[in-house]
Amino acid sequence: MDDMQREQDINEMIKSKRLAAVYAYTPLCGTCQLAGKMVDVAEKVVPPFTWFRFDVNYHEGFAIQYAIESVPCLLIFKEGELMEKIYAFQSVPHLYEKLNQYT
């Protein structure tokens, strides 16, 4: 599957879910490694969300579409609409609070 098709699939899934969270990262980013561990925990404690992860190196179109300025970035969608972009992950409780604003 090419990148454009994959990006279309991600967009379709986001639109089909009531709540979706998309974690954008790059594998060589040290901050992304730490943020990814926080996202792992958040996935388990905020179950109403459908989670997606993507490496911006392979999905540049998606990153451009949502104007992702840097990584790590967590995009929060509610009923297909982008509600918030989080760049400063801070802590798991911080992510938990942010995500629960939309449940």
C-alpha positions in Angstrom: 0.0 0.0 0.0 1.5 3.4 -0.9 1.7 6.3 1.5 -1.1 8.2 -0.1 -3.5 5.3 0.2 -2.4 4.8 3.8 -3.0 8.5 4.6 -6.5 8.2 3.1 -7.1 5.1 5.2 -6.1 7.0 8.3 -8.3 9.9 7.5 -11.3 7.6 6.8 -10.7 5.8 10.1 -10.5 9.2 12.0 -13.8 10.3 10.4 -15.5 7.0 11.3 -14.6 7.1 15.0 -16.2 9.2 17.7 -12.8 9.8 19.4 -9.4 9.3 17.8 -5.9 10.1 18.9 -3.1 10.2 16.3 0.5 10.1 17.6 3.0 11.5 15.1 6.7 10.7 15.6 10.0 9.9 14.0 12.0 6.9 15.2 15.3 8.8 15.7 13.8 11.5 17.9 14.7 10.9 21.6 11.8 13.0 22.8 9.5 10.9 20.7 10.8 7.7 22.4 9.8 9.1 25.8 6.5 10.5 24.5 5.7 7.1 22.9 6.0 5.5 26.3 3.5 8.0 27.7 1.2 7.3 24.8 1.4 3.6 25.6 0.1 4.2 29.1 -2.5 6.8 27.9 -3.9 4.2 25.4 -4.6 1.8 28.3 -6.2 4.4 30.7 -8.4 6.3 28.2 -10.2 3.5 26.4 -12.8 5.5 24.5 -10.2 6.6 22.0 -9.1 4.8 18.9 -5.3 5.2 18.5 -3.2 5.6 15.5 0.6 6.1 15.2 2.6 7.2 12.2 6.1 8.0 11.4 6.1 11.5 9.7 9.0 10.4 7.5 6.7 8.1 5.6 3.5 10.1 5.8 4.5 13.6 5.0 1.2 14.4 3.3 -0.7 13.7 6.5 1.8 15.9 8.5 1.3 18.7 6.0 -2.5 18.3 5.9 -2.7 18.8 9.7 0.1 21.3 9.9 2.2 19.3 12.3 5.0 21.7 13.2 7.3 19.3 15.1 7.4 15.8 16.7 6.3 14.3 18.9 2.7 15.5 18.3 -0.6 14.1 19.5 -3.6 15.1 17.5 -7.0 14.7 19.2 -10.1 14.2 17.0 -13.7 14.2 18.0 -16.2 13.0 15.4 -13.6 13.5 12.6 -12.8 17.1 13.6 -9.3 18.1 14.9 -9.8 19.4 18.4 -6.3 19.9 19.6 -2.6 19.3 18.9 -0.4 18.5 21.8 3.4 19.1 21.4 4.4 19.3 25.1 3.5 15.9 26.6 4.7 16.8 30.1 3.4 13.7 31.9 0.9 10.8 31.7 -1.5 12.6 34.1 -1.3 15.7 31.8 -2.2 13.6 28.7 -4.9 11.8 30.7 -6.5 15.2 31.6 -6.3 16.5 28.0 -7.8 13.4 26.5 -10.6 13.2 29.1 -11.8 16.7 28.2 -13.2 15.1 25.0 -14.8 12.0 26.4 
